[in-house]
Amino acid sequence: MKALTSGPDIPSAIRRDDLAAGICILHVAREGHNGRHFIVFRAGGDYVIDVLRRLHDRMDLSSHFSAPED
C-alpha cells in the first residue's frame, strides 16, 4: 500500500478493465519475498486512490466484481 502513495501509475500494476472500468491490481511483496496477495485499486480522483480489495492470489478475482456493463 505504501507504493500507492506515489499514485496509481506504478510500473508493476496491471490494468484490469475486463473486471470493471479503471480497475488495477498490484501484487504485494514484503522483505524480498514474492507476493502471495494482491491489492485491487482504482484512481478515485485528484490525489485519491480507492483500495477495493486485498486478496490472496489463489482467489478467483472475477467473483469479487460484477460483470462489466456494455
PDB file of N, CA, C, O and CB in Angstrom:
ATOM      1  N   MET A   1       0.833  -1.187   0.000  1.00  0.00           N
ATOM      2  CA  MET A   1       0.000   0.000   0.000  1.00  0.00           C
ATOM      3  C   MET A   1       0.876   1.249   0.000  1.00  0.00           C
ATOM      4  O   MET A   1       0.485   2.295  -0.518  1.00  0.00           O
ATOM      5  CB  MET A   1      -0.947  -0.001   1.213  1.00  0.00           C
ATOM      6  N   LYS A   2       2.049   1.127   0.579  1.00  0.00           N
ATOM      7  CA  LYS A   2       2.951   2.270   0.614  1.00  0.00           C
ATOM      8  C   LYS A   2       3.328   2.711  -0.804  1.00  0.00           C
ATOM      9  O   LYS A   2       3.491   3.904  -1.060  1.00  0.00           O
ATOM     10  CB  LYS A   2       4.213   1.927   1.421  1.00  0.00           C
ATOM     11  N   ALA A   3       3.468   1.747  -1.727  1.00  0.00           N
ATOM     12  CA  ALA A   3       3.819   2.082  -3.105  1.00  0.00           C
ATOM     13  C   ALA A   3       2.732   2.924  -3.779  1.00  0.00           C
ATOM     14  O   ALA A   3       3.024   3.686  -4.700  1.00  0.00           O
ATOM     15  CB  ALA A   3       4.062   0.807  -3.909  1.00  0.00           C
ATOM     16  N   LEU A   4       1.503   2.794  -3.334  1.00  0.00           N
ATOM     17  CA  LEU A   4       0.401   3.544  -3.934  1.00  0.00           C
ATOM     18  C   LEU A   4       0.410   5.019  -3.556  1.00  0.00           C
ATOM     19  O   LEU A   4      -0.298   5.813  -4.175  1.00  0.00           O
ATOM     20  CB  LEU A   4      -0.910   2.934  -3.528  1.00  0.00           C
ATOM     21  N   THR A   5       1.189   5.399  -2.565  1.00  0.00           N
ATOM     22  CA  THR A   5       1.236   6.811  -2.179  1.00  0.00           C
ATOM     23  C   THR A   5       1.844   7.681  -3.277  1.00  0.00           C
ATOM     24  O   THR A   5       1.650   8.897  -3.285  1.00  0.00           O
ATOM     25  CB  THR A   5       2.035   6.976  -0.889  1.00  0.00           C
ATOM     26  N   SER A   6       2.576   7.064  -4.203  1.00  0.00           N
ATOM     27  CA  SER A   6       3.152   7.799  -5.330  1.00  0.00           C
ATOM     28  C   SER A   6       2.152   8.009  -6.453  1.00  0.00           C
ATOM     29  O   SER A   6       2.414   8.767  -7.386  1.00  0.00           O
ATOM     30  CB  SER A   6       4.364   7.070  -5.862  1.00  0.00           C
ATOM     31  N   GLY A   7       1.007   7.342  -6.369  1.00  0.00           N
ATOM     32  CA  GLY A   7      -0.007   7.462  -7.412  1.00  0.00           C
ATOM     33  C   GLY A   7      -0.275   6.116  -8.051  1.00  0.00           C
ATOM     34  O   GLY A   7       0.432   5.146  -7.775  1.00  0.00           O
ATOM     35  N   PRO A   8      -1.285   6.043  -8.901  1.00  0.00           N
ATOM     36  CA  PRO A   8      -1.717   4.767  -9.462  1.00  0.00           C
ATOM     37  C   PRO A   8      -0.855   4.237 -10.600  1.00  0.00           C
ATOM     38  O   PRO A   8      -1.012   3.082 -10.995  1.00  0.00           O
ATOM     39  CB  PRO A   8      -3.102   4.897  -9.940  1.00  0.00           C
ATOM     40  N   ASP A   9       0.051   5.049 -11.138  1.00  0.00           N
ATOM     41  CA  ASP A   9       0.852   4.643 -12.298  1.00  0.00           C
ATOM     42  C   ASP A   9       2.132   3.936 -11.877  1.00  0.00           C
ATOM     43  O   ASP A   9       3.235   4.393 -12.179  1.00  0.00           O
ATOM     44  CB  ASP A   9       1.192   5.857 -13.158  1.00  0.00           C
ATOM     45  N   ILE A  10       1.976   2.826 -11.183  1.00  0.00           N
ATOM     46  CA  ILE A  10       3.102   2.019 -10.726  1.00  0.00           C
ATOM     47  C   ILE A  10       3.447   1.029 -11.838  1.00  0.00           C
ATOM     48  O   ILE A  10       2.546   0.367 -12.353  1.00  0.00           O
ATOM     49  CB  ILE A  10       2.770   1.276  -9.378  1.00  0.00           C
ATOM     50  N   PRO A  11       4.716   0.903 -12.225  1.00  0.00           N
ATOM     51  CA  PRO A  11       5.073   0.017 -13.339  1.00  0.00           C
ATOM     52  C   PRO A  11       4.593  -1.430 -13.182  1.00  0.00           C
ATOM     53  O   PRO A  11       4.270  -2.072 -14.181  1.00  0.00           O
ATOM     54  CB  PRO A  11       6.555   0.017 -13.509  1.00  0.00           C
ATOM     55  N   SER A  12       4.539  -1.949 -11.974  1.00  0.00           N
ATOM     56  CA  SER A  12       4.135  -3.348 -11.784  1.00  0.00           C
ATOM     57  C   SER A  12       2.624  -3.529 -11.637  1.00  0.00           C
ATOM     58  O   SER A  12       2.152  -4.660 -11.523  1.00  0.00           O
ATOM     59  CB  SER A  12       4.821  -3.912 -10.566  1.00  0.00           C
ATOM     60  N   ALA A  13       1.860  -2.440 -11.638  1.00  0.00           N
ATOM     61  CA  ALA A  13       0.397  -2.546 -11.569  1.00  0.00           C
ATOM     62  C   ALA A  13      -0.142  -3.001 -12.921  1.00  0.00           C
ATOM     63  O   ALA A  13       0.347  -2.592 -13.973  1.00  0.00           O
ATOM     64  CB  ALA A  13      -0.244  -1.187 -11.154  1.00  0.00           C
ATOM     65  N   ILE A  14      -1.149  -3.848 -12.867  1.00  0.00           N
ATOM     66  CA  ILE A  14      -1.753  -4.389 -14.091  1.00  0.00           C
ATOM     67  C   ILE A  14      -3.177  -3.863 -14.205  1.00  0.00           C
ATOM     68  O   ILE A  14      -3.982  -4.001 -13.285  1.00  0.00           O
ATOM     69  CB  ILE A  14      -1.736  -5.955 -14.090  1.00  0.00           C
ATOM     70  N   ARG A  15      -3.465  -3.273 -15.326  1.00  0.00           N
ATOM     71  CA  ARG A  15      -4.804  -2.730 -15.589  1.00  0.00           C
ATOM     72  C   ARG A  15      -5.751  -3.884 -15.892  1.00  0.00           C
ATOM     73  O   ARG A  15      -5.406  -4.757 -16.689  1.00  0.00           O
ATOM     74  CB  ARG A  15      -4.781  -1.705 -16.773  1.00  0.00           C
ATOM     75  N   ARG A  16      -6.934  -3.913 -15.282  1.00  0.00           N
ATOM     76  CA  ARG A  16      -7.913  -4.986 -15.463  1.00  0.00           C
ATOM     77  C   ARG A  16      -9.295  -4.418 -15.767  1.00  0.00           C
ATOM     78  O   ARG A  16     -10.240  -4.612 -15.003  1.00  0.00           O
ATOM     79  CB  ARG A  16      -7.972  -5.875 -14.213  1.00  0.00           C
ATOM     80  N   ASP A  17      -9.401  -3.714 -16.895  1.00  0.00           N
ATOM     81  CA  ASP A  17     -10.682  -3.155 -17.303  1.00  0.00           C
ATOM     82  C   ASP A  17     -11.711  -4.236 -17.612  1.00  0.00           C
ATOM     83  O   ASP A  17     -12.902  -3.940 -17.708  1.00  0.00           O
ATOM     84  CB  ASP A  17     -10.495  -2.266 -18.510  1.00  0.00           C
ATOM     85  N   ASP A  18     -11.271  -5.489 -17.771  1.00  0.00           N
ATOM     86  CA  ASP A  18     -12.214  -6.581 -18.012  1.00  0.00           C
ATOM     87  C   ASP A  18     -13.060  -6.862 -16.771  1.00  0.00           C
ATOM     88  O   ASP A  18     -14.148  -7.427 -16.882  1.00  0.00           O
ATOM     89  CB  ASP A  18     -11.464  -7.850 -18.436  1.00  0.00           C
ATOM     90  N   LEU A  19     -12.574  -6.477 -15.598  1.00  0.00           N
ATOM     91  CA  LEU A  19     -13.330  -6.659 -14.353  1.00  0.00           C
ATOM     92  C   LEU A  19     -14.303  -5.511 -14.134  1.00  0.00           C
ATOM     93  O   LEU A  19     -15.473  -5.728 -13.818  1.00  0.00           O
ATOM     94  CB  LEU A  19     -12.377  -6.774 -13.155  1.00  0.00           C
ATOM     95  N   ALA A  20     -13.820  -4.308 -14.303  1.00  0.00           N
ATOM     96  CA  ALA A  20     -14.611  -3.081 -14.208  1.00  0.00           C
ATOM     97  C   ALA A  20     -13.717  -1.939 -14.681  1.00  0.00           C
ATOM     98  O   ALA A  20     -12.491  -2.047 -14.645  1.00  0.00           O
ATOM     99  CB  ALA A  20     -15.142  -2.833 -12.732  1.00  0.00           C
ATOM    100  N   ALA A  21     -14.323  -0.867 -15.117  1.00  0.00           N
ATOM    101  CA  ALA A  21     -13.559   0.257 -15.658  1.00  0.00           C
ATOM    102  C   ALA A  21     -12.602   0.830 -14.617  1.00  0.00           C
ATOM    103  O   ALA A  21     -13.002   1.124 -13.491  1.00  0.00           O
ATOM    104  CB  ALA A  21     -14.505   1.350 -16.156  1.00  0.00           C
ATOM    105  N   GLY A  22     -11.343   0.987 -15.001  1.00  0.00           N
ATOM    106  CA  GLY A  22     -10.348   1.625 -14.153  1.00  0.00           C
ATOM    107  C   GLY A  22      -9.721   0.756 -13.077  1.00  0.00           C
ATOM    108  O   GLY A  22      -8.935   1.255 -12.271  1.00  0.00           O
ATOM    109  N   ILE A  23     -10.047  -0.529 -13.041  1.00  0.00           N
ATOM    110  CA  ILE A  23      -9.525  -1.418 -12.010  1.00  0.00           C
ATOM    111  C   ILE A  23      -8.077  -1.801 -12.328  1.00  0.00           C
ATOM    112  O   ILE A  23      -7.738  -2.095 -13.474  1.00  0.00           O
ATOM    113  CB  ILE A  23     -10.405  -2.683 -11.886  1.00  0.00           C
ATOM    114  N   CYS A  24      -7.231  -1.791 -11.294  1.00  0.00           N
ATOM    115  CA  CYS A  24      -5.843  -2.226 -11.400  1.00  0.00           C
ATOM    116  C   CYS A  24      -5.546  -3.197 -10.258  1.00  0.00           C
ATOM    117  O   CYS A  24      -6.179  -3.151  -9.203  1.00  0.00           O
ATOM    118  CB  CYS A  24      -4.866  -1.007 -11.368  1.00  0.00           C
ATOM    119  N   ILE A  25      -4.573  -4.074 -10.491  1.00  0.00           N
ATOM    120  CA  ILE A  25      -4.126  -4.967  -9.428  1.00  0.00           C
ATOM    121  C   ILE A  25      -2.622  -4.800  -9.259  1.00  0.00           C
ATOM    122  O   ILE A  25      -1.899  -4.484 -10.204  1.00  0.00           O
ATOM    123  CB  ILE A  25      -4.494  -6.454  -9.743  1.00  0.00           C
ATOM    124  N   LEU A  26      -2.177  -5.019  -8.038  1.00  0.00           N
ATOM    125  CA  LEU A  26      -0.770  -4.889  -7.702  1.00  0.00           C
ATOM    126  C   LEU A  26      -0.411  -6.002  -6.732  1.00  0.00           C
ATOM    127  O   LEU A  26      -0.982  -6.095  -5.646  1.00  0.00           O
ATOM    128  CB  LEU A  26      -0.456  -3.488  -7.096  1.00  0.00           C
ATOM    129  N   HIS A  27       0.545  -6.854  -7.128  1.00  0.00           N
ATOM    130  CA  HIS A  27       0.989  -7.914  -6.222  1.00  0.00           C
ATOM    131  C   HIS A  27       1.766  -7.309  -5.067  1.00  0.00           C
ATOM    132  O   HIS A  27       2.527  -6.359  -5.247  1.00  0.00           O
ATOM    133  CB  HIS A  27       1.854  -8.956  -6.967  1.00  0.00           C
ATOM    134  N   VAL A  28       1.568  -7.864  -3.886  1.00  0.00           N
ATOM    135  CA  VAL A  28       2.201  -7.374  -2.674  1.00  0.00           C
ATOM    136  C   VAL A  28       3.423  -8.235  -2.380  1.00  0.00           C
ATOM    137  O   VAL A  28       3.318  -9.459  -2.302  1.00  0.00           O
ATOM    138  CB  VAL A  28       1.208  -7.384  -1.478  1.00  0.00           C
ATOM    139  N   ALA A  29       4.564  -7.609  -2.219  1.00  0.00           N
ATOM    140  CA  ALA A  29       5.795  -8.309  -1.844  1.00  0.00           C
ATOM    141  C   ALA A  29       6.350  -7.642  -0.601  1.00  0.00           C
ATOM    142  O   ALA A  29       6.291  -6.421  -0.455  1.00  0.00           O
ATOM    143  CB  ALA A  29       6.847  -8.299  -3.008  1.00  0.00           C
ATOM    144  N   ARG A  30       6.889  -8.457   0.291  1.00  0.00           N
ATOM    145  CA  ARG A  30       7.469  -7.902   1.517  1.00  0.00           C
ATOM    146  C   ARG A  30       8.839  -8.501   1.752  1.00  0.00           C
ATOM    147  O   ARG A  30       9.060  -9.696   1.558  1.00  0.00           O
ATOM    148  CB  ARG A  30       6.553  -8.164   2.732  1.00  0.00           C
ATOM    149  N   GLU A  31       9.730  -7.664   2.163  1.00  0.00           N
ATOM    150  CA  GLU A  31      11.064  -8.089   2.586  1.00  0.00           C
ATOM    151  C   GLU A  31      11.724  -9.054   1.619  1.00  0.00           C
ATOM    152  O   GLU A  31      12.325 -10.046   2.032  1.00  0.00           O
ATOM    153  CB  GLU A  31      10.988  -8.723   3.936  1.00  0.00           C
ATOM    154  N   GLY A  32      11.612  -8.762   0.330  1.00  0.00           N
ATOM    155  CA  GLY A  32      12.274  -9.574  -0.684  1.00  0.00           C
ATOM    156  C   GLY A  32      11.570 -10.855  -1.069  1.00  0.00           C
ATOM    157  O   GLY A  32      12.078 -11.600  -1.908  1.00  0.00           O
ATOM    158  N   HIS A  33      10.418 -11.137  -0.485  1.00  0.00           N
ATOM    159  CA  HIS A  33       9.671 -12.348  -0.833  1.00  0.00           C
ATOM    160  C   HIS A  33       8.650 -12.043  -1.923  1.00  0.00           C
ATOM    161  O   HIS A  33       8.147 -10.923  -2.021  1.00  0.00           O
ATOM    162  CB  HIS A  33       8.968 -12.932   0.412  1.00  0.00           C
ATOM    163  N   ASN A  34       8.352 -13.046  -2.737  1.00  0.00           N
ATOM    164  CA  ASN A  34       7.310 -12.888  -3.744  1.00  0.00           C
ATOM    165  C   ASN A  34       5.967 -12.679  -3.073  1.00  0.00           C
ATOM    166  O   ASN A  34       5.706 -13.221  -1.999  1.00  0.00           O
ATOM    167  CB  ASN A  34       7.261 -14.106  -4.675  1.00  0.00           C
ATOM    168  N   GLY A  35       5.110 -11.885  -3.717  1.00  0.00           N
ATOM    169  CA  GLY A  35       3.803 -11.610  -3.156  1.00  0.00           C
ATOM    170  C   GLY A  35       2.834 -12.759  -3.348  1.00  0.00           C
ATOM    171  O   GLY A  35       2.790 -13.353  -4.426  1.00  0.00           O
ATOM    172  N   ARG A  36       2.067 -13.082  -2.340  1.00  0.00           N
ATOM    173  CA  ARG A  36       1.007 -14.083  -2.418  1.00  0.00           C
ATOM    174  C   ARG A  36      -0.360 -13.419  -2.324  1.00  0.00           C
ATOM    175  O   ARG A  36      -1.389 -14.089  -2.406  1.00  0.00           O
ATOM    176  CB  ARG A  36       1.168 -15.131  -1.306  1.00  0.00           C
ATOM    177  N   HIS A  37      -0.367 -12.112  -2.153  1.00  0.00           N
ATOM    178  CA  HIS A  37      -1.600 -11.344  -2.098  1.00  0.00           C
ATOM    179  C   HIS A  37      -1.505 -10.220  -3.119  1.00  0.00           C
ATOM    180  O   HIS A  37      -0.417  -9.852  -3.562  1.00  0.00           O
ATOM    181  CB  HIS A  37      -1.859 -10.785  -0.664  1.00  0.00           C
ATOM    182  N   PHE A  38      -2.637  -9.695  -3.475  1.00  0.00           N
ATOM    183  CA  PHE A  38      -2.624  -8.526  -4.327  1.00  0.00           C
ATOM    184  C   PHE A  38      -3.671  -7.532  -3.865  1.00  0.00           C
ATOM    185  O   PHE A  38      -4.656  -7.879  -3.214  1.00  0.00           O
ATOM    186  CB  PHE A  38      -2.861  -8.916  -5.782  1.00  0.00           C
ATOM    187  N   ILE A  39      -3.422  -6.294  -4.223  1.00  0.00           N
ATOM    188  CA  ILE A  39      -4.325  -5.202  -3.883  1.00  0.00           C
ATOM    189  C   ILE A  39      -5.061  -4.817  -5.156  1.00  0.00           C
ATOM    190  O   ILE A  39      -4.455  -4.650  -6.215  1.00  0.00           O
ATOM    191  CB  ILE A  39      -3.554  -3.973  -3.267  1.00  0.00           C
ATOM    192  N   VAL A  40      -6.358  -4.682  -5.039  1.00  0.00           N
ATOM    193  CA  VAL A  40      -7.203  -4.242  -6.150  1.00  0.00           C
ATOM    194  C   VAL A  40      -7.545  -2.781  -5.871  1.00  0.00           C
ATOM    195  O   VAL A  40      -8.041  -2.455  -4.792  1.00  0.00           O
ATOM    196  CB  VAL A  40      -8.517  -5.140  -6.301  1.00  0.00           C
ATOM    197  N   PHE A  41      -7.283  -1.907  -6.829  1.00  0.00           N
ATOM    198  CA  PHE A  41      -7.494  -0.478  -6.601  1.00  0.00           C
ATOM    199  C   PHE A  41      -7.893   0.221  -7.885  1.00  0.00           C
ATOM    200  O   PHE A  41      -7.845  -0.354  -8.972  1.00  0.00           O
ATOM    201  CB  PHE A  41      -6.237   0.166  -6.024  1.00  0.00           C
ATOM    202  N   ARG A  42      -8.289   1.482  -7.733  1.00  0.00           N
ATOM    203  CA  ARG A  42      -8.555   2.353  -8.878  1.00  0.00           C
ATOM    204  C   ARG A  42      -8.288   3.791  -8.459  1.00  0.00           C
ATOM    205  O   ARG A  42      -8.361   4.131  -7.278  1.00  0.00           O
ATOM    206  CB  ARG A  42     -10.023   2.185  -9.395  1.00  0.00           C
ATOM    207  N   ALA A  43      -7.979   4.623  -9.433  1.00  0.00           N
ATOM    208  CA  ALA A  43      -7.799   6.046  -9.150  1.00  0.00           C
ATOM    209  C   ALA A  43      -9.182   6.627  -8.900  1.00  0.00           C
ATOM    210  O   ALA A  43     -10.091   6.460  -9.713  1.00  0.00           O
ATOM    211  CB  ALA A  43      -7.062   6.795 -10.331  1.00  0.00           C
ATOM    212  N   GLY A  44      -9.335   7.309  -7.770  1.00  0.00           N
ATOM    213  CA  GLY A  44     -10.639   7.822  -7.387  1.00  0.00           C
ATOM    214  C   GLY A  44     -10.809   9.307  -7.625  1.00  0.00           C
ATOM    215  O   GLY A  44     -11.835   9.871  -7.245  1.00  0.00           O
ATOM    216  N   GLY A  45      -9.858   9.944  -8.226  1.00  0.00           N
ATOM    217  CA  GLY A  45      -9.927  11.383  -8.465  1.00  0.00           C
ATOM    218  C   GLY A  45      -8.584  12.013  -8.135  1.00  0.00           C
ATOM    219  O   GLY A  45      -7.575  11.321  -8.003  1.00  0.00           O
ATOM    220  N   ASP A  46      -8.585  13.314  -8.007  1.00  0.00           N
ATOM    221  CA  ASP A  46      -7.347  14.036  -7.703  1.00  0.00           C
ATOM    222  C   ASP A  46      -6.772  13.579  -6.368  1.00  0.00           C
ATOM    223  O   ASP A  46      -7.392  13.769  -5.322  1.00  0.00           O
ATOM    224  CB  ASP A  46      -7.598  15.555  -7.680  1.00  0.00           C
ATOM    225  N   TYR A  47      -5.594  12.980  -6.405  1.00  0.00           N
ATOM    226  CA  TYR A  47      -4.851  12.569  -5.210  1.00  0.00           C
ATOM    227  C   TYR A  47      -5.583  11.532  -4.356  1.00  0.00           C
ATOM    228  O   TYR A  47      -5.319  11.421  -3.158  1.00  0.00           O
ATOM    229  CB  TYR A  47      -4.552  13.776  -4.369  1.00  0.00           C
ATOM    230  N   VAL A  48      -6.495  10.775  -4.959  1.00  0.00           N
ATOM    231  CA  VAL A  48      -7.243   9.750  -4.227  1.00  0.00           C
ATOM    232  C   VAL A  48      -7.087   8.412  -4.933  1.00  0.00           C
ATOM    233  O   VAL A  48      -7.237   8.323  -6.152  1.00  0.00           O
ATOM    234  CB  VAL A  48      -8.744  10.133  -4.106  1.00  0.00           C
ATOM    235  N   ILE A  49      -6.786   7.375  -4.163  1.00  0.00           N
ATOM    236  CA  ILE A  49      -6.752   6.010  -4.678  1.00  0.00           C
ATOM    237  C   ILE A  49      -7.708   5.190  -3.828  1.00  0.00           C
ATOM    238  O   ILE A  49      -7.579   5.136  -2.605  1.00  0.00           O
ATOM    239  CB  ILE A  49      -5.293   5.408  -4.653  1.00  0.00           C
ATOM    240  N   ASP A  50      -8.663   4.555  -4.485  1.00  0.00           N
ATOM    241  CA  ASP A  50      -9.618   3.691  -3.790  1.00  0.00           C
ATOM    242  C   ASP A  50      -9.054   2.279  -3.749  1.00  0.00           C
ATOM    243  O   ASP A  50      -8.902   1.640  -4.790  1.00  0.00           O
ATOM    244  CB  ASP A  50     -11.017   3.712  -4.488  1.00  0.00           C
ATOM    245  N   VAL A  51      -8.746   1.791  -2.564  1.00  0.00           N
ATOM    246  CA  VAL A  51      -8.321   0.408  -2.393  1.00  0.00           C
ATOM    247  C   VAL A  51      -9.595  -0.401  -2.190  1.00  0.00           C
ATOM    248  O   VAL A  51     -10.313  -0.207  -1.209  1.00  0.00           O
ATOM    249  CB  VAL A  51      -7.306   0.237  -1.178  1.00  0.00           C
ATOM    250  N   LEU A  52      -9.872  -1.309  -3.121  1.00  0.00           N
ATOM    251  CA  LEU A  52     -11.139  -2.026  -3.123  1.00  0.00           C
ATOM    252  C   LEU A  52     -11.067  -3.375  -2.424  1.00  0.00           C
ATOM    253  O   LEU A  52     -12.007  -3.778  -1.739  1.00  0.00           O
ATOM    254  CB  LEU A  52     -11.603  -2.220  -4.528  1.00  0.00           C
ATOM    255  N   ARG A  53      -9.962  -4.061  -2.598  1.00  0.00           N
ATOM    256  CA  ARG A  53      -9.816  -5.394  -2.004  1.00  0.00           C
ATOM    257  C   ARG A  53      -8.339  -5.700  -1.781  1.00  0.00           C
ATOM    258  O   ARG A  53      -7.460  -5.136  -2.433  1.00  0.00           O
ATOM    259  CB  ARG A  53     -10.464  -6.478  -2.909  1.00  0.00           C
ATOM    260  N   ARG A  54      -8.093  -6.608  -0.843  1.00  0.00           N
ATOM    261  CA  ARG A  54      -6.786  -7.242  -0.673  1.00  0.00           C
ATOM    262  C   ARG A  54      -7.085  -8.730  -0.645  1.00  0.00           C
ATOM    263  O   ARG A  54      -7.742  -9.218   0.275  1.00  0.00           O
ATOM    264  CB  ARG A  54      -6.019  -6.747   0.652  1.00  0.00           C
ATOM    265  N   LEU A  55      -6.607  -9.447  -1.644  1.00  0.00           N
ATOM    266  CA  LEU A  55      -6.973 -10.842  -1.830  1.00  0.00           C
ATOM    267  C   LEU A  55      -5.738 -11.725  -1.969  1.00  0.00           C
ATOM    268  O   LEU A  55      -4.683 -11.268  -2.408  1.00  0.00           O
ATOM    269  CB  LEU A  55      -7.866 -10.993  -3.052  1.00  0.00           C
ATOM    270  N   HIS A  56      -5.878 -12.977  -1.596  1.00  0.00           N
ATOM    271  CA  HIS A  56      -4.831 -13.972  -1.820  1.00  0.00           C
ATOM    272  C   HIS A  56      -4.823 -14.310  -3.305  1.00  0.00           C
ATOM    273  O   HIS A  56      -5.870 -14.286  -3.953  1.00  0.00           O
ATOM    274  CB  HIS A  56      -5.058 -15.261  -0.942  1.00  0.00           C
ATOM    275  N   ASP A  57      -3.649 -14.623  -3.849  1.00  0.00           N
ATOM    276  CA  ASP A  57      -3.558 -14.855  -5.290  1.00  0.00           C
ATOM    277  C   ASP A  57      -4.253 -16.135  -5.757  1.00  0.00           C
ATOM    278  O   ASP A  57      -4.398 -16.332  -6.964  1.00  0.00           O
ATOM    279  CB  ASP A  57      -2.119 -14.903  -5.694  1.00  0.00           C
ATOM    280  N   ARG A  58      -4.682 -17.004  -4.858  1.00  0.00           N
ATOM    281  CA  ARG A  58      -5.443 -18.190  -5.248  1.00  0.00           C
ATOM    282  C   ARG A  58      -6.940 -17.911  -5.400  1.00  0.00           C
ATOM    283  O   ARG A  58      -7.681 -18.750  -5.911  1.00  0.00           O
ATOM    284  CB  ARG A  58      -5.234 -19.286  -4.229  1.00  0.00           C
ATOM    285  N   MET A  59      -7.373 -16.753  -4.964  1.00  0.00           N
ATOM    286  CA  MET A  59      -8.802 -16.435  -5.042  1.00  0.00           C
ATOM    287  C   MET A  59      -9.180 -16.071  -6.472  1.00  0.00           C
ATOM    288  O   MET A  59      -8.373 -15.532  -7.230  1.00  0.00           O
ATOM    289  CB  MET A  59      -9.160 -15.276  -4.080  1.00  0.00           C
ATOM    290  N   ASP A  60     -10.422 -16.377  -6.819  1.00  0.00           N
ATOM    291  CA  ASP A  60     -10.955 -16.049  -8.143  1.00  0.00           C
ATOM    292  C   ASP A  60     -11.326 -14.569  -8.157  1.00  0.00           C
ATOM    293  O   ASP A  60     -12.350 -14.170  -7.602  1.00  0.00           O
ATOM    294  CB  ASP A  60     -12.195 -16.943  -8.498  1.00  0.00           C
ATOM    295  N   LEU A  61     -10.503 -13.781  -8.782  1.00  0.00           N
ATOM    296  CA  LEU A  61     -10.675 -12.336  -8.779  1.00  0.00           C
ATOM    297  C   LEU A  61     -12.009 -11.915  -9.388  1.00  0.00           C
ATOM    298  O   LEU A  61     -12.667 -11.020  -8.859  1.00  0.00           O
ATOM    299  CB  LEU A  61      -9.538 -11.680  -9.529  1.00  0.00           C
ATOM    300  N   SER A  62     -12.413 -12.534 -10.473  1.00  0.00           N
ATOM    301  CA  SER A  62     -13.640 -12.123 -11.152  1.00  0.00           C
ATOM    302  C   SER A  62     -14.884 -12.336 -10.299  1.00  0.00           C
ATOM    303  O   SER A  62     -15.894 -11.664 -10.511  1.00  0.00           O
ATOM    304  CB  SER A  62     -13.785 -12.877 -12.450  1.00  0.00           C
ATOM    305  N   SER A  63     -14.834 -13.256  -9.341  1.00  0.00           N
ATOM    306  CA  SER A  63     -16.019 -13.480  -8.494  1.00  0.00           C
ATOM    307  C   SER A  63     -16.248 -12.326  -7.501  1.00  0.00           C
ATOM    308  O   SER A  63     -17.307 -12.254  -6.876  1.00  0.00           O
ATOM    309  CB  SER A  63     -15.869 -14.805  -7.723  1.00  0.00           C
ATOM    310  N   HIS A  64     -15.290 -11.450  -7.357  1.00  0.00           N
ATOM    311  CA  HIS A  64     -15.419 -10.327  -6.436  1.00  0.00           C
ATOM    312  C   HIS A  64     -15.894  -9.042  -7.123  1.00  0.00           C
ATOM    313  O   HIS A  64     -15.966  -7.984  -6.498  1.00  0.00           O
ATOM    314  CB  HIS A  64     -14.098 -10.078  -5.755  1.00  0.00           C
ATOM    315  N   PHE A  65     -16.214  -9.150  -8.411  1.00  0.00           N
ATOM    316  CA  PHE A  65     -16.674  -7.981  -9.169  1.00  0.00           C
ATOM    317  C   PHE A  65     -17.872  -8.363 -10.002  1.00  0.00           C
ATOM    318  O   PHE A  65     -18.005  -9.506 -10.439  1.00  0.00           O
ATOM    319  CB  PHE A  65     -15.552  -7.416 -10.068  1.00  0.00           C
ATOM    320  N   SER A  66     -18.752  -7.387 -10.220  1.00  0.00           N
ATOM    321  CA  SER A  66     -19.889  -7.597 -11.112  1.00  0.00           C
ATOM    322  C   SER A  66     -19.376  -7.622 -12.546  1.00  0.00           C
ATOM    323  O   SER A  66     -18.308  -7.089 -12.847  1.00  0.00           O
ATOM    324  CB  SER A  66     -20.974  -6.487 -10.923  1.00  0.00           C
ATOM    325  N   ALA A  67     -20.153  -8.248 -13.423  1.00  0.00           N
ATOM    326  CA  ALA A  67     -19.794  -8.262 -14.839  1.00  0.00           C
ATOM    327  C   ALA A  67     -19.837  -6.845 -15.379  1.00  0.00           C
ATOM    328  O   ALA A  67     -20.726  -6.079 -15.008  1.00  0.00           O
ATOM    329  CB  ALA A  67     -20.740  -9.184 -15.648  1.00  0.00           C
ATOM    330  N   PRO A  68     -18.889  -6.469 -16.258  1.00  0.00           N
ATOM    331  CA  PRO A  68     -18.894  -5.126 -16.823  1.00  0.00           C
ATOM    332  C   PRO A  68     -20.148  -4.908 -17.672  1.00  0.00           C
ATOM    333  O   PRO A  68     -20.594  -5.802 -18.390  1.00  0.00           O
ATOM    334  CB  PRO A  68     -17.628  -4.891 -17.664  1.00  0.00           C
ATOM    335  N   GLU A  69     -20.698  -3.709 -17.572  1.00  0.00           N
ATOM    336  CA  GLU A  69     -21.877  -3.386 -18.363  1.00  0.00           C
ATOM    337  C   GLU A  69     -21.461  -2.933 -19.741  1.00  0.00           C
ATOM    338  O   GLU A  69     -20.434  -2.274 -19.902  1.00  0.00           O
ATOM    339  CB  GLU A  69     -22.721  -2.310 -17.678  1.00  0.00           C
ATOM    340  N   ASP A  70     -22.264  -3.287 -20.748  1.00  0.00           N
ATOM    341  CA  ASP A  70     -21.960  -2.879 -22.130  1.00  0.00           C
ATOM    342  C   ASP A  70     -22.497  -1.503 -22.420  1.00  0.00           C
ATOM    343  O   ASP A  70     -22.334  -0.998 -23.531  1.00  0.00           O
ATOM    344  CB  ASP A  70     -22.535  -3.874 -23.131  1.00  0.00           C
TER     345      ASP A  70
END
